[in-house]
């Protein structure tokens, strides 16, 4: 029989091996895309040399350059609107003590659970009569609906860890509710706000389903152009586009981590 100590070691190393396997499966496809993006090969072959030719192709191609500009405009506007709406919803629902609070929270986070294609189909029925289908305004509104719940969750987590004693201390020292919110609440939940901005930007930048169904032929974002080209032929140029999206997500994650560490050092909560 295996002793209890030996069984514990088996479980530990088994769990550790499973965790490492899952980590490899998550990271390996991204590394392959990055390697193909900087490869000198034109097809999907094992990299034989390094080159930035495929990235130059994105800037040299008028179609891809226009798609990149459209993606950046939509993602920036979406991040701004989603952050405002998600932050206001998080603050309002955090202070709400009415019986319908749970239902409201469920409605706010519903776009995170329901598939994006279903939301896109429903939004199409709303935007088309308003003449917003295939427009910047319509696509920004659609992406805002998709990403605002992510901002809501990020800010809500910051509010949950907010020390209420600081709020009461500010009120006891003569500050009104507006001053307490501006000088205490907002700085303390700033990591959640910054995380929400970056998450909304990256999700909007990489969205395919909503952009494909609502953008039409006039507004083709970079991921939509990549998706349409991939249906005909997959080459290293598309890997370069994927590399751009991967780097954007990595920079956003690094920014969130750096912001959290700076905030913890500033407020002494490390």
N, C-alpha and C positions, 0 to 999 in steps of 0.2 A: 504493500500500500504506500501511496505517496503521502509524506508527512504534510502537516498543515503549512509549515514554513516553505517547503518545496512547492506546494500547490499555490501559495501566494506569489512565489517567484514566477511560476508558469503563467499565472494570470497577468502579472505585471508586464512581463516581457511579451506576452501574447497581445495584450492591449496596446503596448508600445509599438509592436510590429504592425498591427492593424492601423494604428494612427499614422505611422510613417508611410504605409502603403496608400492610404487615402490622400495623404499630403502629396505624394508623388503623382498620383492620378490627377490631382487638381493643378499642380504646377507644370507637369511635363507638357501638356498641350500648349500652354502659354509660351513656354520656352521654345518649343518647336516653331510656333508662329513667329516669335522674335528672331530666331535664327534664319528662317526662310525670308523674313523681311529684309535682313541685311546680307542675304546671300547674293552672289553674282550670277547664280543660275536663274534662268527665265521661267522654268517650270517648277513643279513641286518635286524637287530632287533634294538629296542630302547636300547641305551647303559645302561647296568645294572652294569657296573664296568669299571674302567680305567685300561688300559694295553698298553704297547708298543710292544706287541708280534708281531703285524702285520708289524711294521716297521722292526723288526728283521728278519721277513720273507723275506723282500726285500734283505737284505744283505746275508741271508743264502741261498737263491735260486740262483744257478749259472746263470740261464737264466735271472732273473731280475737284478742281479748284473752286468751282461754283458750289458744288455739294458741300465742300468743307466750310465755305463761308456761310452757307445756309445753316449747317449744323451748329456752328459756333454762335450765330445770332440767336437761334431758337433755344439752344442750351443755356445761354447767358440770361435771356429774358425769362426762361422757365425757372432757373435757379433763383432769380430775384423774386418772382411772384410766388413760387412755392414756399420760399423761406418766410415771406411775410405772412401768407395764409396759414402755413403750418405752425409758425411760432404763435400767432394770435390764437389759433385753435387750441394749442397745447396749454397756453397760459389760462385761457378762459375755462377750459374743461378741468384744469387742475384745481381751480377755485370753486367749481360748480359742485353743489351738494344736492341737486335735485334728483328725484327718482329716475328721470330719463337719461342720466349721464352715461350709463353703460351702453344704452342704445345709440346715443350720439357718437360715442367713441367707436362703436362697431361700424357705424356709417362712414366715419372719417377714414378708418383703416381698410374699408371694403376694397378699394382699388388694389391693395397689396395682395389680396386673396383671390379675387376674381381674375381670370386670365386677361391679359392686355388686349387680346383680339376681341374679346366680348365687350370690353369697355369701348374699344375703337368702333365697333359696330353700332353700339348705342349712341355714341357721340356723333357718328355720321348722320343719324336721323335728326339730331339736334342742330348740327352745324349747317347741313345742306339747306334747310329752309331759310336760314339766316344769311345765306350767301357767303359763309366763311369756309366752305370746303375748298381745300387746295390753296389756302391763304396762310400767311405768316401768323395772323391773329388766331385763326382756328387751330393751327398746329401748336402754337404756344399754349393756348387754353387747354388743349388735349393733354399736352405733356405736363402741364401744371396739375391737372386732375390726377395724373399718374404718379407724380413725384411728391406732391404735398403731403400725403400720408407718411412718406419716409422722413420728411422734415419733422412732422408731428411726433413720430416715435423718438427721433434723436433728441428733440427739445424736451419731450416728456421725461426721458431718462435723466436729463440734467436737472429738471425740476424736482424729480423724485429724490435726488441726492442733495437738494438744496437745504442747508441748515436753517430751520425756521427761527432759531434763536436769534440769528442776525437780523431777520426781518422785525421781530418784536423789539430787539434792541434799538433799531433805527426809529421805530414808531415811539418808543418810550423816551427817546432823546429829542423829540419834537418834530421829526420829519413827517411830512404827510405821505399818503399812499403813493403819489406820483413820484416823489423824490426817492422813496424806498425802492420802487420798481426800477427807476432809472439808474440809481447809484449802487444798488445791491443785487436785485434780481437779475437784471440784464447782464452785468459782468459775470455773475456766477453761472449763468446758463449759456455763456458765450461759446464754450466748446461744443455744446449741442447745436447751436445756431450755425457755427462754422462747419460742423460735420454735415448738417442738413444742406447747406449751400453746395458743398462739394459732392455729396451723394446725388442731389437733384441734378447737378450739372452733368455728372458722369452718366447717370441713368438716361437723361434726355439725349446726351450725345450718342449713346450707343443703342437707342431704341430703334427697332425695325418694324414691329407689328403696327403700332399706332401711326408711325410716319408713313408706312406703306399704304395703309388703308385710308388715311385722311389727307396725305400730301398731294396725291395725284401725280400727274406727269410734270406739273409745273414746279413743284417743290420736292426735289429729291435730296434727302440728306445723305451724308457720306455712307452710313451703314446700309441705306436702301440701295445706293449705287453699287456697293460691294455685293449685296445680296443678288441684285439683278444680273450683275456680271458673272457671279458664281454659278448661276443656273446654266450659263452657256459654256464657261470654261473657268477652271480654277488655276490661277498662276501665282507667281511670287509677288506680283504687284498688289494682289488682294491681301497677301500676308503683310505687306507694308502698311496697308490701311488698318489691318487688325493690330499691328504693332503700335500705331498711333493711339488707338483706343486703349490698348493695354497700358501704355506709358501714362496716358491721362488718368486712368484709374489708379495706377501705382503712385503717381504724384499726389492725387487726392488723398489716398490713404496715408501717405507720409505727412501731408499737411495737417490732417486731422490729428495724427499722433504727436507731431511737434506742437500743435496748438494745445493739446491736452497737457503735455509736460510743462509748457510755459505757463499755462494757467495754474497748474498745481503748485509750481514753484512760487508764483506770484501771490497766491492766497494761502500758501503753507499747508496744502492738503495732500502732499505726497505721502 
